[in-house]
Amino acid sequence: MKFVDTKVVFREVPEEIALAVNISGCPVKCPGCHSSYLAQDIGEILDTNSLNALIGDNPGINCISFMGGDADPDYLKSLINWIRKYHPSLKVCWYSGRTLENAESHGMTDLLDFIKVGPFIDECGPLDSETTNQRFYQIQHSPEGNVLTDWTAKFRKRFI
């Protein structure tokens, strides 16, 4: 798995200061994607060493947001488990172009605090559109199971 760049962001994960890690090799290739360059196999290797350096270089963040990683969710899970072990104060988010059912089948919702799911469909618009097909969920964990709360509306301008 490779990453192209990172940026500290305030909008991709509502109420959090997140380090967005843009992962390349996206297999979804949504027509009209604003980050279509991420479909290429480009960038630097993303492993625990590079992730640790990125976290250390960005004091003040409280969340890591993986933007992509759909090509290898099992590897992404290993990175998330590493964050949980060595940086337990950080929340973790995943922006996936796949369905929620696909993410759940890989056990991702058991590890995450937030997830954005759904391919970009141009006529539906992005997350801040009232007609978007994409969904953003906060995930709370309990012994009874995961509770997903739809936070998609928080992306609309009237909520910001």
Summary of the structure (lengths in Angstrom):
residues: 160
radius of gyration: 14.8
end to end distance: 33.3
largest distance: 41.3
contacts: 485
relative contact order: 0.15
helix: 27%
strand: 28%
